[in-house]
């Protein structure tokens, strides 16, 4: 298939699928937009698990605007399956769900500690009313600038 190069020259490049099968890349090749010639490992990885025929059928049965996302998803799933042949993407999802559960339990524990501390603070420190003067036990009123006062802690 002839494609325009960045400099405006026409070059004869086949998509990764047509290169893999050593065939001519037709102008309406369904694989060309999603498996470019400069990224052959993307097709090799996906082909290993799904097969070219199945990939072609999937692409033909979906709308054009969904195809790029579908190919990216297939590629991600295939890479995960290579890294973890038993669980693949499910292993990653399980790990992330476990991490979310741990984080949620830690958050609940921290919120409970905050509420306990909040309750203890309100019992230990009576709130002053607006009309009540700030008078120390010695009878001297230092006001809000008293360095020994704990009313703002």
GITAFEN-V421484 format. One line per field, one symbol per residue. phi: phi as a letter, one per 30 degrees, with the letter a starting at -180 (. if undefined). psi: psi as a letter, one per 40 degrees, with the letter a starting at -180 (. if undefined). Layout:
BEGIN
phi: ???
psi: ???
END
This chain:
BEGIN
phi: .cbddedjddbcbcddddddchbdcddcdddedcbdddbddddedddecciddddddddddbdddcdddddddddddddddddbddciddddddddddddddddddddddddddddddddddddcdddddddddcdedjcccidcddcdcdcd
psi: hhihideeihighiidddddefihhidfhddddegidegdddddddddddidddddddddeiideedddddddddddddddddgdddbddddddddddddddddddddddddddddddddddddhihiidehighideehheaeeheehede.
END
